[in-house]
């Protein structure tokens, strides 16, 4: 399992951002390998969000984000928010990855 972590700082219209975000979540939740997701909003900074999504594996996530439909849905996001995405895996006690 991998976890997608994305920090989004909105510098445009927050309602428009949330509309695009809902569309992306709807699409991703129907993709093979998707497990679950949640979006957090920073207390005291209503323009900062953290998105967490669990996937079976990195390949499933990558297939979803490379799809034409995802690319069409995500198109307007760059003008509304800066993003800092990454895929993470659980670390063992010694700090090494599991796989």
N, C-alpha and C positions, 0 to 999 in steps of 0.2 A: 504494500500500500504506500502511496505517496500523498502528500498534502500540498496543494497549491496555495500559496500565500501571496496576496497582492495588496499593497498599500496604495490607496487612491486618494490623491489630494485634489479636490474639485476647485477649479479656478473659473468655472462658468456657472451656468444655471443649474442649481442642485436638482430641481424637479425634472429637467431634461435628462440629467445624468441618471437619476433613479429610474426613469422610463427605459433608457438604454440598458441599464443594469438588470432590470427585471426581464427584459427580452433575452439578454445573454444567459441569465440563470435558467429561464424556461428552456432554451435550446440545450444548454449543457446538461441539464438534469435528465434529458431524454437520450443522452449519448451512452454507448457501450463503455463500461468501466467506471462510470460516475457512481459515487456512493452517497454523498451528502454535501451540503454547503451551508455556511452561515455568513452573514455580513455584520460586522461590528462598526459602530460609529463612536469616534473618540469623544469622551466627555469634555466639554468646554471648547471643543473644536468641531463644530457641526459640518465642516468641510472636509474632514479626514475620515476615511473608511478603511477597514481591514476586511478583506474577503478571504475566507478559508474554505477550501473545497477538498474533499477526500476522493481519491481515484484509486482504482485497482492497481494501476501502474502508470509510469511516465508515458509509455507508448499510447495508451488510451487517451490521455490528456492531450498529447501532441496531435493525434489524429483529429480530435475535436476542434482544436484551435486552428488547424490548417485547412479545415473544410471551407468551402465557398460560402456556405450559409453563415458560419461564424464570422467570417471576414466581412460579409455584408452587414451583419448586425452590429459589429464593433466599430464600424466606420466612423461614426460621429464622436466616439468617446475621447479620442486624442485631443480634440478641440476643447473639451470640457474639463479634463482632469489629467494630471500627471500620474503615471503608474510606475510601480516598482514591484514587478512580479518575480516569483521563483518557485521551483518545485523542491520540496523537502522530504526526507525520509527520516524515520525514527533513528535516533542515535543510541548506541549501546552505552553502558556505564563508562567505558573508556573513551567515548567520544567518536568512535568509528561508526560508519553507517552499517546498516544490517545487510545490505546486499551489494 
